[in-house]
Amino acid sequence: MVQPPRYTQGYAVIRVDNHECPGHVEEYESGGTTWPAPGPGNITIKEVVFDAGEAQNEVLRLNNRNSRKACRYYWQTTHVFLDGGSHGSAPLAIR
């Protein structure tokens, strides 16, 4: 039996604010374990869609709408794991 793919291609719509984030840390410690920190506060994944044209249109719309703000939108191809896991993990049960 052929297993369905664990992931599909997606397109992230990304906002980059034109300012530094003072105090950003690369990692933090919790319960004796060192964990990677979330990305810098000036980068936000707005959404992930399944169509490149939809991502491109959303980036155009947002850049036009927010042209006077100190930010810019981009899109980037990514993987969306349908089972909740990642390349480095076993499938997870999605709640």
C-alpha positions in Angstrom: 0.0 0.0 0.0 1.4 3.4 -1.0 1.6 5.9 1.9 0.2 9.4 1.2 2.8 12.2 1.4 3.4 13.7 4.8 3.5 17.2 3.4 2.4 19.4 0.6 3.9 22.5 -0.9 2.7 25.8 0.7 3.5 29.4 0.3 4.1 31.6 3.3 3.2 35.3 3.2 5.9 37.1 5.3 5.9 40.6 6.8 9.3 42.2 7.5 9.2 45.4 9.6 12.0 47.9 9.0 13.3 48.1 12.6 15.6 46.2 14.9 14.4 44.2 17.8 16.5 45.0 20.8 16.7 42.3 23.3 16.1 39.5 20.9 17.7 36.2 22.1 18.7 33.2 20.0 17.8 30.7 22.7 16.4 30.3 26.2 16.6 27.8 29.0 13.6 26.1 30.6 13.6 23.1 32.9 17.3 22.6 32.4 16.9 22.4 28.6 18.1 25.0 26.1 15.5 25.7 23.5 15.7 27.8 20.3 13.8 31.1 20.6 11.1 32.3 18.2 12.5 34.4 15.3 13.1 38.2 15.6 10.0 40.3 16.4 10.4 42.2 13.1 9.6 39.1 11.0 6.0 37.7 11.0 4.5 34.8 9.0 1.1 36.3 8.2 -0.3 33.1 6.7 0.4 30.0 4.6 -1.7 29.3 1.5 -1.6 26.4 -1.0 -1.4 28.4 -4.3 1.6 30.5 -5.4 -0.7 32.9 -7.3 -2.7 33.5 -4.2 0.4 34.2 -2.2 1.7 36.6 -4.8 -1.6 38.4 -5.0 -1.8 38.8 -1.2 1.7 40.2 -1.2 0.8 42.8 -3.8 -2.4 43.7 -1.9 -0.6 44.1 1.4 2.3 46.1 0.0 -0.1 48.4 -1.7 -2.3 48.7 1.4 0.6 49.3 3.7 2.9 51.3 1.4 3.2 54.1 4.0 4.2 51.8 6.9 7.7 50.7 7.6 7.2 47.2 6.5 7.3 45.0 3.4 5.6 41.8 2.5 7.2 38.8 0.6 6.2 35.2 -0.2 8.3 32.1 0.2 7.8 28.4 -0.8 7.6 26.1 2.2 6.4 22.6 3.3 3.1 22.2 5.2 3.1 18.9 7.1 -0.4 17.4 7.0 0.4 15.1 9.9 1.6 17.9 12.3 5.2 16.7 12.2 8.4 17.9 10.5 11.2 16.5 8.4 13.0 15.6 11.6 10.1 13.9 13.4 7.7 11.1 13.2 4.1 11.9 12.3 2.2 13.6 15.1 -1.5 13.2 15.9 -3.3 16.4 15.0 -5.8 17.5 17.6 
